[in-house]
């Protein structure tokens, strides 16, 4: 019973951290699109289609998402070992073993990719809808 409470607490903290990460990723991608509005206007004036601009933004967001996912996994594994040892020794005088679920890693990969695409789709759509004139006079 005590472990269920601990597991639920850790799960809640993980979901809260994932939500904050998703908001951070969305803000980063949106800010990146706004800062590059003139660049998109120049691309449009050179003949790039709206679809090409949207595709560039979404692919770039997927790359940022992939890099953040890899960094998160590389940081999470040693931290998980440390927390498992600390909490295990604190509660049972024996370290908890680290068990990596490859299915969970794959599911998180899909979730983060979806968040990256969703976070970039709206700014990409808005940016692609602007006329060449609007993008070049954008401040």
Helices and strands as residue ranges (DSSP letters): H 2-35, H 37-45, H 50-92, H 102-129, H 132-136
